[in-house]
Amino acid sequence: MSRPSHLRVLSRLRAGAMLAALGAGLLPAAVPIALAANANVETRATPTQLLEEGRAAYLGGTFDEAQRLLRQAAAEGVAAAMTTLGEMYQHGYGVPASERQALVWYRKADAAGDGEGTARLGFALAQGDSAIEQRTGIALVRRAASADVPFARYALAMLYHQGRGVVRDEAMAINLLESAVAAGDPSAQRTLGIFYLEGRGVQEHPSMAAILLTEAARQGEMPAQARLGLMYRDGLGVERDEFEAAYWLERAAERGNLQAMAQLALLLANGREIPKDPARSVELLQRAATAGNPLAQFELGRLLLEGRNLPQDAKEGIALIRRAAGTGLSEANRFLKETLL
């Protein structure tokens, strides 16, 4: 009898963690970009150092520094830096979101031989409306998957899950996700975690979801950090812990996740365990509302309407609440109906 899916995933996660631990003892520590010791000559960063520090800045949310270092590395021919720059443009991390610019960088990475760049290029093309682009994209994803690129397995899994360019096959999608999880891909960890959380294609298993989302969050996967924060806030799959919730929401918020900003603001305003911080809460709501987050618009609108933690401005408050209601936010629509605004 085959083992339940979540036991297979756990086994693969443990194996991956052991390999990572063994590898960590064999790899030299990254050399910082700094002045040479006991010398007046500045050390010139190697392309590998530029990539490492650029990736660290990217994962830490210091996007301007990340872009500077990664562009230097890309100019030195580092294909992985080109791929990361493509990610930044695709998701709008520190730069205006631009699918066109993302594709430019992914094409450069593919031409330079980066398998993940090939996979990301293929996945982006496969999401398009053109049948030709879809076929080209799927071929690129398959090529990268055959070269054991973890992200390519994730991308292929999502294509099977969506039935985009291939016959929809949920079992194949789950198998590919598990394979990508075993290889340590954070996108796969986050996605399979959400599947376990919602019971999509697998039996609902919140504690398994928490394990997978934690693995992804620790690798800097921003949506996983935001979701994990909410799980700790609600005690879903983990023991309820507002400090852990705030930690993960903060990690996602500092990298620009608008939903994390709004939820962290509410936690700082209403939390029972963590110290309340109304000023920080308002600051987060203002940032997220300005960027268009409906929940932040609704909550900020209520503060302005009531004159709570902000000077009262009923006109602006009502405008924000109506804007949130216009997006379909149920709380905002219910509030307008109940208050007859």
HELIX and SHEET records of a PDB file:
HELIX    1   1 SER A    5  LEU A   26  1                                  22    
HELIX    2   2 PRO A   47  LEU A   59  1                                  13    
HELIX    3   3 PHE A   63  ALA A   75  1                                  13    
HELIX    4   4 ALA A   79  HIS A   91  1                                  13    
HELIX    5   5 GLU A   99  ALA A  111  1                                  13    
HELIX    6   6 GLY A  115  ALA A  126  1                                  12    
HELIX    7   7 ALA A  131  SER A  146  1                                  16    
HELIX    8   8 PRO A  150  GLN A  162  1                                  13    
HELIX    9   9 GLU A  170  ALA A  182  1                                  13    
HELIX   10  10 PRO A  186  GLU A  198  1                                  13    
HELIX   11  11 PRO A  206  ARG A  218  1                                  13    
HELIX   12  12 MET A  222  ASP A  234  1                                  13    
HELIX   13  13 GLU A  242  ALA A  253  1                                  12    
HELIX   14  14 LEU A  258  ASN A  270  1                                  13    
HELIX   15  15 PRO A  278  THR A  290  1                                  13    
HELIX   16  16 PRO A  294  GLU A  306  1                                  13    
HELIX   17  17 ALA A  314  GLY A  326  1                                  13    
HELIX   18  18 SER A  330  THR A  339  1                                  10    
END                                                                             
